[in-house]
Amino acid sequence: MNIVSKVPETSHGISAWPDTNDVMDRLNALLRQPPRGIRKDAMPKVLEYFDQKCQTSKALAERTAKVIPGGVQHNLAFNHPFPLAATRCDGAYMWDADGNRYIDFLQAGGPTLLGSNYLPVREKALQLINECGPVTGLFHEYEVKLAELIRHYMPANEMFRMLGSGTEAVMGAVRLARAFTGKKWIIKVGGAYHGWSDQMVYGMRVPGTGRREAIGIPKGTTAYTQEVFPNELGTLRRKLWMNKVRGGTAAIIVEPLGPESGTRPALRDYNKQLRALCDEFDALLIFDEVVTGFRVGMGGAQGYFGVRPDLTVFGKCLTGGYLMAGGIGGSKAVMMLLAGGIGTSSKRAFVGGTLSANPLSCVAGYHAISEMARTNAPVVAGRAGDRLCKGLNEIINRLGLPYVTYNFGSIVHLQTSAVLLMSMRNPIKLMKEASKRKHVMEEMGAAYLAHGVLTLAGSRIYTSLADTDEVIDNALNRFESVFKLV
Ligand SMILES: Cc1ncc(COP(=O)(O)O)c(C=O)c1O
């Protein structure tokens, strides 16, 4: 196997773990204050940008609203005041249908760690399409090359099964955990997002909300899903004890940085403690590395924390932005329960998918991951995230704003309204203020766009290999112009 290993596999994209308690204190202070967004007198000018410069997008948005529910197919595409249509992406930049250029910190929601539309991977994908088309139904050599590469960088994943999306992979991992342990409870952390499969639409976004978003999902389907508040190990232990006498816990599933990619940051040793608890209670530990896999280092979050999960869920960076990105990795003992084919095992957890593990996804994944290693992309993008975060902090402090920014390498959080920090611990505040605070965040996102910067919902930023110091410094100037409108 010819694996590029120029970069030491121990090099991480996260240069320093944020002081979780300090971040939480600052976020809670932000939450106690009335929301502070773009000034009323400045907002019309922001909106004028969209009216005058984004007419093609606007016209498309009007058409779209008539045929696509809510006018967007994906939450990522939602931007205030209307979704922008993208026509071209290259590295650090995205152009909309009216030809406006933006510094692209959305990066497709995380997959394009190498920068958008990265040429060396595109060439390999095109070559494969020319040779056999994107799909054949038969086995392709790149399936094994990709699985070997994943095992090389994240050795806990002795075996790998490719699927269609992060959602599918979570669904499969949960099934696999139950099949392996013979137990039924699944514990997740409140606020975490693990895709939209029936059992995981539980305690989503806001801790303590349980089935609030489980519209169209029968109660029985989420009956064995539980949530615990972030970083609270005491309650988790109690749940594990209780479950022991009522069928046992099959798995704890976490986003290792904390819910929503660390929007509620995990304590530095939280994952280690989870590992110990899982061992004590004979439950599997599932790391959902859909966002973190390769983005925070070639070894993923498991490499960074030095924690070996039993199962890992992959998505996003797995294929460098190509379709379709999802997969489950884990120890041979567990993974063999997924053995494919007819009659290959008496006991197996069924997963499938016509387009799963298609040659296009596998070739793109293999070359994207190889390029990430060759270029040291997790570290380069991580340093860009550090530079951006440091610069944002400096501007925020200089202008005396209450905003909070912190980063895990290339994942930068910029919280201006703290709406993402609300929880059922204070339901009255949640009910009274959530929509107002959300609107402040959306208006901030609109103002960033009007100043040429595309973020994820006005609160999260993904940096990439393409973000040179020049790009970051340019972005900082633009952020400063927006903050002066507050
Ligand atoms: C942590 C996490 N898990 C799972 C998913 C679901 O992945 P997908 O959108 O590919 O279904 C996401 C998507 O954003 C995610 O962030």
The ligand as a Tripos MOL2 file, in Angstrom:
@<TRIPOS>MOLECULE
LIG
   16    16     1     0     0
SMALL
NO_CHARGES

@<TRIPOS>ATOM
      1 C1        -21.7240   15.5880   14.2180 C.3       1 LIG1
      2 C2        -22.6200   15.2230   13.0710 C.ar      1 LIG1
      3 N1        -23.0820   13.9800   12.9840 N.ar      1 LIG1
      4 C3        -23.8750   13.5900   11.9670 C.ar      1 LIG1
      5 C4        -24.2260   14.4740   10.9800 C.ar      1 LIG1
      6 C5        -25.1120   14.0180    9.8540 C.3       1 LIG1
      7 O1        -24.3640   13.8890    8.6930 O.3       1 LIG1
      8 P1        -25.0730   14.0110    7.2720 P.3       1 LIG1
      9 O2        -25.5110   15.4280    7.1200 O.co2     1 LIG1
     10 O3        -24.0150   13.5960    6.3120 O.co2     1 LIG1
     11 O4        -26.2100   13.0670    7.2830 O.co2     1 LIG1
     12 C6        -23.7490   15.7870   11.0310 C.ar      1 LIG1
     13 C7        -24.1060   16.7580    9.9800 C.2       1 LIG1
     14 O5        -23.8810   17.9300   10.0530 O.2       1 LIG1
     15 C8        -22.9230   16.1790   12.1090 C.ar      1 LIG1
     16 O6        -22.4550   17.4330   12.2060 O.3       1 LIG1
@<TRIPOS>BOND
     1     1     2 1
     2     2     3 ar
     3     2    15 ar
     4     3     4 ar
     5     4     5 ar
     6     5     6 1
     7     5    12 ar
     8     6     7 1
     9     7     8 1
    10     8     9 2
    11     8    10 1
    12     8    11 1
    13    12    13 1
    14    12    15 ar
    15    13    14 2
    16    15    16 1
@<TRIPOS>SUBSTRUCTURE
     1 LIG1         1 GROUP 0 **** ****
